């Protein structure tokens, strides 16, 4: 049975935390590949102005180019309307067939909010979730807040502690501070070239 990892997100910008979690998931669960899928129109309201989808896709493409097990998809960018995981999984099921096992990789904190996602009951039947946790993460809140049928669809992955966030990167760029250890050089060069995040350095 083919095992395919799916990593959706805004990726504004993509960073080493995303890449490390994806690679850990690939190794731990024997994934054939991990597909990074930048949201075309993020379904959940953001507290900042999201960069154009083409920029976020281009940065994800650059960041994943050196790993033969990673690839990027434009399916959410090319699909009109809000980007919902359930629609993406339905499309990918059509691509990979009913016999493929789809793993949706995200953070444990995001899994806590899964009942607020679009059509969560349909979503839980379409994939296995990989919830990335940090060392010492307390799973009790997850286990008390989610119904058992959702918990049955979740695998937990203790990933290396990587304290990087896209929010911090955007802030550091605005403040003209280095982000050299936070995201690949190719992404940094792209940010500089296109003047993203309101700063240059």
N, C-alpha and C positions, 0 to 999 in steps of 0.2 A: 504494500500500500504506500502510495506516495504521501509524503508529509511536507506540507508547504507552510512556511511562516509568513504572516502578514503583519506589517508594522505601519499602522496609519498614524497620522498626526499633522499638525500644522507645519512643523519643521521650519520655524521662523526665527533663527536658522537651525538646521540640523547640527548636531554636535557629537562629541566623542561618547557621551552618555548613551545616546541612541544607538551608536554603532557597537559599543561594547555589549549592551543588553541583547541586541540582535544576534551577535556572534555567540554569546553565552547560550542563548536559547537554541540556536542552530546546533551547537555541539551537544547540549544536554538532551535534546529531544530528537536528534537525528534528522533534522530538517534538510530536505534536498536543497532548498534555497529560502531566502527571506526577501520578500517583496516590500519595498518601501513605497507607501502611497500617500503623497501629500494631498491634504484636503483641498478641493477646489474652492468651496465656500464652507468654511467651518460651521458646523451645525450649532455649536454652543457659542453664545456671545462672548467676545473677547473684550478685555478692558484696555485694548490698544488697537491701533489701526493695523490690520494684518497686511503684510507685504503682498504684492500681486502673486498669483499662483505660479506664473511662469518663472519668477525669480526663485520661489521656494522649491519648485521642481528642479530647476537648474542646479541649485546648491545641493540638493539631495543626490542628483546624478553625479556631480563632481565628488561628493564625499564617499560614495559607494563604488566608484569606478575601479578601485584597486583590489576589491574583494570579489573573487569569482563566484562566490555563493550569494552575492547581493545583486538585486536589480531594482529598478524604479519603474513605476507604472503611472500613466497619465489618466487612468480611468475616472478618477474623481474630478480631475480638472476638466475633462471633456464631457462629463455628465452634467447637465444643467441642474440648477437648484442646490439646496443644502446637501452637504456630503454626509450621508448616513452609512454607518458600517454595515447595516443589514443589506443595503442595496449593493454595496461593494462585494460583500460575500456572495450574494446571489449571482452577480456577474462572474466572479471567479469560479464559482461552482460550475457554471456553464463552460468555462475554459478548461478546468482540470478534471471535470467529470465527477460522478457520484462516489467513485471509489477512493478519491484523494481525501486525505485528512487535512483540514485547514486549521491552523493554529493562529489565533489573533493575539499578538504580543502587545502588552501595555503595562502600565504601572499598577501596583496594588491600590494606590490612592484613586486612580481612575476607575478601577473595578468597583470600588465602594459606591460609585455613582451610577453603576450600570443600569439600575432600575429607572433612571431618568433618561436613558438613551432611547432612540427611536425604535419602537417595536421590540422591546427587550425579550419578550417571550419567544418571538420568532427567531431572534438573534441567537439565543442560547442553544437552539436546535441546529445551528448551521456551522458551529466551530467549537474547538476547545480553546479556552482562554489560557494564556500564559501570563501570570501576574508577577511582574518583577518586584522583588522586595529587597530592601537593604538589610545588612547584618543587624540582628536584634529586633527586626520589625515585629510588632505585636499583632498577630493575626486575629486576636479575639474580637476586635471591633468588626472585622469582616465577617466572621462566622456568626455574629449575633445580628448583623444587619441584613444579610442576604438569605433568601430561602434556600432550602437544601437542594432543590433541583438546579439552582444556579451554582452552588458550591461544587456540585458533582461535575460541573463542566470546567472547573478551574484547576490548573496546575500551577504550583508556586515555584518561582525561580529566585534563589538568593544570588543576586548579581553583585559584582564588586562595587564598593562604595565609590561613586563618581559624583562629586558635588558640583555639577554643572547644570545650568538651566539656560534655555533660550532667552528668558527674561534678563538674566544677568549679562549675557552676551550683548544684547541690544543696549543695555544700560552702559556697559563698558565702552562700546563703540561710540555712543553719544558723548561719553566723558573722555574720549581719546585715550583709553587705557588698552593695554595689550590683551588680546584674546588668543595668543599663539598656542597655549596649551589646552584650549577648549574646543577647537574645531579644526579640521584639516586645513593645511595651507591653501589648497585650491579654493576652499570656501571663503577664507579670509580675503584672498585676492579678488574673488567675485564681489564680496561686500564692498571692498575698496573701489573697484572699477565702476560699480553701479551706484555708489554713494548711499547704500542702504543704512537705515537706522539713524539717520540724522547726524552722522559724524564721519570724519576721515582722520587717519593717523598714519 
